[in-house]
Amino acid sequence: MAFNEFRSYGSMAPVRAFDNLPSDHSSDDDDGDQRHTASADRSVVHYTGNESSYQHGDDTHHEVHAASTQWSYNDQDAELEDDIEMPDEDDTIFERKQEGTGDLFNLSYAYVKDKDGIHQYRAVHRATGAGSKRLVVGKGKDEHIEFAPTLMASSIWDDMRAWVQTWDYSLVYLIILGVLSGLISASIDYSIDYLGSWRQQLFRSMPHPLLGALVWWAYLIIPVMIICHITFTYTPHASGSGVPEIKTILSGTPLEHYLHWTNGVVKVVGMSVVCGCGVMLGKPLSHVGAVLASELLRLVPLFSHLNKDPVMRQQMLASGAACGVSGNFGSPLGGVLFSIEVTSTYYPLRNYLYAFVSCIFASISYLVARQKMAFIETTFRMNDYTLTELIFFAIVGFFGGCFGVMYVKMNNFWVTTRRRFARVYPFVKNPYFGLLFLGTLTAFFTLPSIWGAFAGFGNYRTTKAMLTQSALPPEWYIYDNEVWWTLLYFFFSRWIGTAWSTTLVVPGGSFVPLICAGSVMGRFIGEVIKDIFPNGIYAGTAIVPGVYGAIGAAALLCGGAHSLSAAVIVFELTGQLNLITPLLIAVIVAYYVGTEFGVSIYDQGLINRGLPWLPPVRSSLRSYKKRVRDFMSDCYFLTAHANKDDVKEFLEEHFAQVIPIVDDADNRTLLGLTTRANLEAYIRGEAPKVVYDTPQVQLSSEMLLTAVHLLFIGMRLPMAPVTDSGRLIGVINRSDLIIVVADHD
């Protein structure tokens, strides 16, 4: 008797299907195993653990078998045919991921002949947990038979092996991603601290002030110039914060060159050198986290299946971006919320779990490596502020929003001014000139021998000083023994210097400097209020300027980045839950001021770089009136019978990346969509005909702008056809929608 073989998911050996089972007949196969057949009206085949049986009536015959999964087959008037060719083993087994779940599926085929002809049965094996599986056998397109066979493991180790086989290893991936992100952040901090302290020691060791000033300037210019050269020449995508690019990628526009490992390496090394040598920038780890997430998916075979699934890949990239923020301060909640607000226009709820898991491990590894319980350990008490001071906290939020808006406008002013002068003076566009000019200004305005030791303090040291309950260190009291002027000078120099420094062609961002400058702004307001109320607003109370420093840090960050999560980030980096109410009040005020009068620093970066980002549609009466027919483009298409000359002429006239295929030019019945790459392959003779796929979605001309926007964001569509009863009447490209939404706002 001949046998056909197919494998079941979790089996340790091939499962053999019975062939040609005539009714009421028994025989021995070549190996001497006896089998009994059933009547044609009903048959049952069992494969169980180490044994398989075929049963009819009271007679049962067994065969020792190595399969680990129980199979059942039950069908009226059916018999297995021996002359039907089974698919090869490679064809009968494949795995796919069901979107939205962690379950793995396998698909095998069996061919059965009954009174209606020969049918192909599809056996889908779904892992539902340790010790159980569900088998669904489908015939044709409509009929199906379902059973729930049990896993017959010979030992607990077999049970564990079968359970492990159901993993998609996403949890392992997220843990590795989080731990590496935290360790990278901690290593950057140690490098910045070391370079900064070495700079201070070298400056103090100089015998003459002029020689010290020269060393101070050279220590900033020379190393940063080397980083600028590497970035500009070899890895231009490593410059800046990388947040606008990550936001573009997560919105559905692929920019894979931004996620290459070379960008991550240059970013890490460059941030350490740039920040440690005194440039007024911070460490933007969102880009580094996304690069790390992408490279883990690409290089580690264990996670290759996650990389092949575009939905899972996007989820892992979003988790990597969140890890970057969490690794900055050890703030898991703030990292997740910030990634939702700043880097994502559309954030599926299922991403929460992935992001939280990775952010928790990023925070733990960072804090352990830094040997801290919080980024800045503070000891504020519940009675360090009164309810009346909530009004002052709202004022701090207002100033934070105003200075945040002006920060973005100042940054944009410097970019546009530089471009305007570059048309007349080409050397202005040279990145080395910009670094030399701004680097010299930075070295001058931070020179300790002129302005005081406080002027050369880094972001961490300054923020920590601003958030203390007690008086500021003595370095801040140099002008008439008052702290007002030093705080004002440091705030404006850091605020202006950071806005200009973000335009340099070096790795660095404005996230940490905004927190630093905001803490100085808040501390200044707190010191002023303390001088006005030296004995407190009420008897027995006292004004604590350090509380205002924390409030100001969150307010300025929110005003510049338009992120309500700034309140959560500051409360996590200080470890002070009792500050959450004043933080939220200040942040909400700053958010309304910032969004009312300008865009965020990251959205401004998208605009300045010309990145194809799809902005959100603001809720208004107009957004509920605009329909597809008002902004769809004229339709372009190719017919299914187009020859190579037609395709070549079309590609020369159109630059679209996705092209509709219709039956003919008159009816224009939409058959599918093809890509420019497929058409070019057809012209080169690499494909025998134009290959096209069924479109993911077809739009109606009556759909609202808000609905179309949600489809493009959620499904990451590059283009969508507009049809009327299957007839192509127009198209909407992503670039067209970007223009419509921008004009609409």
N, C-alpha and C positions, 0 to 999 in steps of 0.2 A: 504494500500500500504506500502510495506517495504522500508526502506531507509538504505543506507550505509553512513557512516560518514568519512570524512577526513578533516584535518585542513589546512588552508592556513596560510602562514607566515604573521603575523600582525593581524590575526583575534582575535576577543574577544570571539568567541563562535564557536562550530563546524559548518562547512559548510556541508550540506547534499546533496548528489548526488541523482538525480532522478533515480528510478529503474523501469525497465520493462515498457517502454513507448510505448504502441501499438498505431498505427496510428489512428488519428481522434477519440480519446477517451478522456473523461474527467471523473474525479471521485473526491471524497473527501477522505482525509486520516482520520486516527483515531481521529485527533484533529479538524476535521471539516474544514481544509484548502482545498479549491478547486484548482485542477490543471488541465491544459489542455495539451493534447499531440499533437504532430505534425505528419505529414505524415512521413513515413520512409525515404523519399528521402532527407530531410533536417530538421535539428532541431537546435534551439539556446536556450541555457539556460543562463540567466543573474542573477548574484548575486550582488546586489548593496547596499552598505551602510546598511540601515535598511530594505531593501526590496528585495525580489527575485521574478523573473517572468519567466514564460515559455510562449513563443509566437508562434502562428501559424496563418498566415494570418492576419485578422483584429482583432482576438480575443486575448486578453491578460488577464491572471490571475496572481494575485500577492500573495505573502506570506510575512508576516512580518518576518524579519530575522535579527540576531544580528551580522552578519559578517561585517567586516570593509573593506573588499577588494572586488572589482568588479571582477567577474569571467565570462569568456565567453567560450563557447564550440561550435564548428562548425565542422561537419563532414558529408560527404555524406553517405547515407544508413547505418546509425549507430543507435543503441539503447542501452541504459544502461541495463545491465542484473542484476536481483535481486538475482540470486542464486550463484553469484561469491563471494567468501569470501574475504572481504577486510582485509588488514593488520591491526594489532593492532595499537593503537594510538602511542605507543612508537616506533613502526617500521616505521610508515609513516612520522615521522618528524625527521629530523636530520639537523645539520648545518655543513657546511664545509667552508673552507677559500680558495678562489681562489688565487693561488700564484701570487704575484706581485700587488695585488689590496687590497683595504680595503672593498670590497663588500661581504656581507653575502648571502648565498644561502640556500634555503629550498627545499626539494623534497617531493612531495606527489604522491600517485598513484591513478589512476582510471582505472577500467576495462570496456572495451567496446566490444560488440559483433557486428560484421557486417557480410557481406556476405562471407568474407574470414575466419571467425573464431573469436576467442576471442583474444583481444589484451590488453596489459597493457599500459596505457598512463602515461607518466611521466610528472608531472607538476612542473616546476622549477620556483621558485619565486625569482627574483633578485631585491634587493633594489637599485634603481638608484638615490635616493635623496628624499628629502621631497616632498610629494605630488604625487609621481608617482612610478609605478612598471612596470616591464615587465614580462609577463608570456609566457613561451615557453612550449608547449605540444608536446612531441615526441612519436611516435608510432614505436615500434620495434627498429632497429638500424639505419635505414636510413631515414624514413619519419618523418616529424615534421610539426607542425602548430604553427604559432607565432601570438600573439596578444599583444596589449599594453593597458591593463585595467588601469583605473585611481583610485586613492585612494579617497574614498568617506567618509571623516571625518565629523562627526557631529559638531565638534568644533575645534578651534585652538589647544586645549589641546590634542585632539586625533591625530591631525597632528603632534604635537611635540612628542607625545608618539611613533608614528610610525617611526619618524625620529631618535629618540634616539635608537630604536630597531635595526637600521642599523649600529650603532657604533660597532667597535671592541675594543673601550676603549684604543687603543694604545696611543693616545695623552695624556689621563689622566695618563697612566702608565709612559710615558716619563717625564711628568712634575714632578710626585712624585719622580721618579728616580733621576732627576737632582737636585731637591731641597734637597733631603736627602744626596746626594753625596757632595754638597756644604757645608751643615751644618756639616757633619762628618769631612770634611777637615778643616773647621774653628775650630771645637772643638779640633782637634789634634794640630793645631797651638797654640791655647791658652794653652793647656797642656804642650807643649814643652817650650813655653815662661815661664810659671810658674815654671816648674821644673828647667830650666836653670838659671833663676834669683835667685831661692832659693839656688841653688848650689853655685852661686857666692857670695851671702850674707853669706852663711854658711862658705865658705872658708875665706872671709875677717874678719869674727868675731873670728877666731881662734887666741889665744894669741901668738903662736909660729909657725914659718914657717914649722917645721917638723910635727906638729899636723895638720896644714892646708893641707900639702901634703897628710897626711894619710886620712883626710876627703875627699879630692879631689879624691883619689884613691877609697876609700870605696864607695863613692856616685855613682861612675860609676860601680864598680864590683858587688856589692850586688844586687841592683834592676835588673840589666841586667842579672845576673846569675839566678834570679827567672824566668824571661821571657824565658831565654834559657831552663830552666828545663821544663816549661810548654809546650814550642814549641816542644822540642825534645821528650817529653814523650807522650803528648796528641794530639798535632796538628802539626805534622812534615811538613804538606803541607803549613803551614803559614810562614815558613822561607823564607828568600830572598825577592826578589821583586815581584815574581809571574808573571812577564811579559812573560818569556819563556813558562810557563804553559798555560797562556791565548792565546798566539800565537799558541800553539799546539791545543787547543780546537777550536779556530776559523778557523783553517786549516782543521778541519773535524774529528779529533781524539777525542773521548769523554773521558774526565777526570773529571767525575762528582764529585769525592771526593774532588777535589780542590775547588769546589764551595759550599761546606757546610758552614752553617752559623757560625759554631765554628771557622773555619779558618778566617772568616771576623772579628769576635769579638777579637780573639787573635791578629790579624794583627793590628787592630786599637789601642788596649791597648798597645801592644808591641811596635809599632812605637812611641807612645807618650813617653813611658819610655825610650826606647833605644836612641832616638834622644835627649830627654830632659836631659838625664844623661851624655851626652858627647860623645857617640860613633859616629864615622865619617860616618854616614849613613843618608839617607833621607827618606821621606814618600812615598812609592810606592802605589798610590791609584788605579792603573789600576786593580789590583787583587781585591781590596775592592769593586770597582765599579761593577765588573763582579759578585762577590758574592752577592752584593745587588740586582742586576738585576735578578739573578737566584732565589733568595729567594722570591722576590716579585712575580715572576711568579708562584712559587710553593705554597706559603702560602695564597695568596689573591685570593679568588674564582672569583672575578671580572675579573682576568686576566688569568684564567685557560685555556681558549681557545687559548691564545697566547702560553702558555707553551706546549700545545699538538701539535702545528704546528712547526715542526723542523726548517723550514725556518724562521718563525717569531722569534723563540727562539734564533737562531743564530744572527739575527739582533738586538735583545734586548741586548744580551751579548756584542756585538760589541759597542752598545751605552753606556753600562755600563763602558766598558774599556775606552772609550773616555771621559766619565764624570770624571773618576779618574784623568786624566791629566788636564782637565779644572778646576776641583776643587782644584788642587794644586796651581794654580796661577791666577785663574779667566781669563782664556784664551780660549774662545770657539772655535775660528778658529784653534788655535794651537792644542787643544785637539783632534779635529776631524782628522786633518792632521797627527798628531803623531800616532793616533790609526790605520790609514790606512797604514802608512809606517812601523811601528814597530810591531804591533800586528796582522797584516793581510797580508797573501800572496795573497789572492783574495778578493776583496772588491766590492760587487755589488753597482752600482750607486744609487739604491733605498735606500740603507742604509744611504745616506747622510742626507736626511730629518730627519730620526729618530735620528741620532747622533747629528745634529745641534740643534734640539729642546731640547734634554736633556742637551747638553753642555751649551746652553744659560742659562737655568734655574740653572744649577750647578754654573756657573760663577756669576750670579746675587746673588744667595743665599750666596755664599762664600764672595763676596765683601760686601754685606750688613751686614753679620755677623761680618766681620772684620772691618766694617766702613771705607772702603777705596774706592777710585775710580780706583786704580790700585794696583797691588801687591807691587811694589816699585815705588812710585811717584817721577818722575824726571822732570826736567825743561830744557832739552837741547833745544837749538835754531837751526834754519836752518843753521846759519853761524858758528856753533860750529865745523865744519870741512870743508875743501876745497877739490876740485876735485883731487888735487895732493895727498892728504892723502889716496885716494882710493888704491894707491899702498901699503901703510903701512897697510891698512885694509886687503889686500890680504896676506901680510906677517903674520899678526895675524892669518888668516885662515890657513895658512900653518903650523904654530906652533900648532894650535889647532888640526889639523889633525894628526900631528906627535905624540903629547902627547896623543891623543885619541887612536891611535894604540898601543902605548907603555902601556897605561893603561890596555887595554884588554889583552895584552901579559903578563903583570905583574900579573894580576888576574889569568890567566891560569897557569902561572908559580907557583904561590903559591898553587893552587889546586893540580897540578901534583906533586909538591915537597912534600906536606903533605901526599898524597896517597903513594908515594914512601917510605917515612920514616915510615908510618904506617905499612908497611909490616915487618919492622924490629923492630920497637918500637910501639906496639899496642896502648899505651896510647896516642900517637899523634893523633889518630883518635877520641879520646874522645872529644865531643863538649865542655865540661867544661874546658878541658886543653887549647883548642884553644882560648876560651873566656878569660881565666885567662892570657894567654900569650899576646894576642893582646890587651886586655883591659889594662894591666899594661903598655905596650908600649904607648898606646894612652894617658893614664893618665899622663905619664912622659913627652911626647912631647907636651902636651897642658897645662902643669903646669904654671900658671901665674907667680909664684915667681921665676922661672928660666928663662923663655923665654920672659915674658912680658904678659900684660893683653890681648893683641890681640890674643895670641895663644889659648885662651879658648873661643873665640867668636864662636857663632853658624853660621849656613849657612845663615840665613836671615839677621842677623846683619852685617855679613861680606859683603854679596852681596850688601846690601844697601849702605855701606860705599864706596865700589868700584865704584858705579855708580853715585857719586856726582860730580857736576861741580867744587866745591871748593876743597881745600886741604883736605887730609885725617884727621880723628880725631887724637888728640895728642898721643893716645895709640900706634899708628903705628910709631912714631918717637922716637926710643930708642937707636939706634946704630949710634953714631956720628951725631945725628940729621938728619939722612938720612932715607928714606923710602924704598930704594932698598932692603936692606937686610931683613927687616921684611916681605916684599912681597914675596921674594924668599923663605924664610923659611916657611912661611905659605902655599905657593903654593905646595912645594914639600912634606911637612908633610901631607897636606890634600889630595894631589893626591895619594901618596903612601898608606896612612892610609885607604882611602876609598877603594882602590883596594884590600887590604887585609881584610878589615872589611866585605866586601860583601860575604866572605866565611864563616862567622859565622852562627850558627844555631839560628838566631833571625830574626824577621821581619825587613826589611830595604832594601833600594835600592840605586842606584847610580845616579839617575836622578838629584835630587837637589844638591848633592855634586859636580857633574860635572859642573853645572852652577856656583856654588860658586867658585870652583877652577879656572874655566875658566875666571871668572870676575877678579880674582887676577892676573892671567897670563896676561890678556889684560891690566889691570891697570899698571902692571910693564912695559910692552912695551910702553904704553903711557907716563909713567914718564920718561923713557929713551929718547924717542923722544922729549919730552918737554925740557929735559936738553940739548939735541943736538941743538934744535931750540928754545931757550928761548924767542925770539921775534916773533915766528911764522915763517912759511915757507915764507909767503909774508908779506909785511908791512901792519899793521892794522889787522892782523889775529893772532890767538893764538891757541896753541895745548891744547885740553881739554882731559886729561887722562881718565875722566869718560866715554867718548864715546868709548874709546878703551876697557874699562872694559865691557861694554855691548857687544861689538863685540867679545871679548874673551870668554864670557859666552856662546854665541851661537856657536862659533867655536869649543870649546872643547866638548860641548854636541853633536854636529854633528859628530865630529871625533870619539867619543866613541860609539854613538848610531846609526850612519849612518842615520840621520834624517834631511832632508832639512827643516822640519817644525820647527827646532830650531830657525830659523830666525823669524818666525811668533810668536812663543812663547815669545821670548825676547822682540819683539816690543810690544806685548800685555801686558806683565807683567810690562813694563816701561811706557806704554801709549804714546810712541814716534813714530809716523808714519814717521817722517822725517829721521829715522835711517834705514828704510827698504832697501834702496839701498846699503849702506855699509854692512849691515847684510847679505844680499843675496850674495854679492861678497865674503865675508869671509866664509860663510857657503858652497858655491859651491866649493871653493878651499879645505876646510876641508873635504868635502864629497869625492872628488876625491882622496885625499891623503888617507883617511881612508879606502875606498873600494878597493883601489889598493893594499894596504899592509896588510890587515887583515879583519876579520869579526867583526861584532858589538858585544858589550858586551852581548846583549840578545841572539844572535845566538851562542856565545860561551857558554852561560849558557845552551842552548839546547843541545849542544854537550857534555858538561861535565855531564849533568844529564841523557843523553841517552834517551831523549824524542823522540817519533816517529813523528817528524815534517817533512813535505815535503817541502824542500827548493825550491826556484824558479830556473828555468832553465835559465842560462845566454845565451844571444843572441850570437851565434857564428855560423860559417859555419858547425861545427859538429852537432849542434842541429837540423839542417835542413836535415841531412843525416841519422840519426839514426831512425830506424823504429821498430815497435812492434816485428817483427820476430827476431830482433837482441837481445832482452832482455827478451822475454816472458819465463815463467817457463813451465816445462812439466805439462800437464794437469792431474789433479786428479779429480775423480768424483765418484758418487754412481748411481746405476741404479734405476729406478723407482720401480722395483719389489724386491729390496733388503730386506732381512729379518733382524731380530734383531741381529743375529750373524754376518751378514755381516757389519751392521752398527757399532756394537761394535768393530769389528776388524779394521774397517776404522779409528775410533776415536783413537784407540791405536797407529796407525801408523802415523797419520797426526794430526797436531795441528792447522789446518786452522779453522778460525771462520765462513767463508762462503764457502759452498760446492756446486758445480754444480750437477744437477740431469739430467741424460741422459736416453734415452729410453732403450738402451742396450749397452753392451761393444763393440760391433762390429760397429754399425752405429754411436754411440755417438751423436745422435741428441739432442741438448740442449733443455730440457723441462723447466728448471727454476733453481732457487737458493734457498738453505735452509741454516739455521744457525746451529751452533753447539748446541745451546740451544734446538732447535727443535728436533734434533737427540737424544739428551740425554733424552728429554721428551718421545720420542717414545720408547726408551729402557726401561724406567721406567714404561711403560704402561699407561702413562698419555695421549697419543695420539694414535688413532687407526692405523694411517699410517704416513708415512713421508710427512710433509706438505712443499710445496715449492711455491715460487712466481716467476712471470715473471721477468727476469733481467731488471734492469733499462737501461742498455746499453750493447751492444755487440761490441767488437773491431775487426777491420780487421788487419790482419798481416802486411798490408802496411801502417798503420797509423804512422805518425811521432811522435817522442818523445814529441815535444812541444804540439801537439794536445791531446795526452794521459794525459800529465801533467795538462792541462787546464780542462779536464773532471774530473780528480780525485779531483782537487781543487774546481772547481765550484759545482760539484754534491756531493762532500765529500764521494767518493766511498771507501769502504774498500778493494774491489776486483772487477775485471772485467774479464769476460770470453772472450777468443779470438776464433772466429768462422769463418768457411769458408762454406758459403751456408747453415748455420744452424748447421754444424757439429763442435763439440768442438775440437779445436786443441791445446789449451794452456790456461793459466791463467796469469794474472798480479795482484799480491798482492801489497798493499800499501807499505809494508816493502821492497819488491823488487824494487819498483820504487824509494824509498828513496835512496837505495844503488846505483842505476843506475844514478840518478841525481847527487849524491855526487861524484861518480867516473867521471861523465861527466864533472863536473866543475873543 
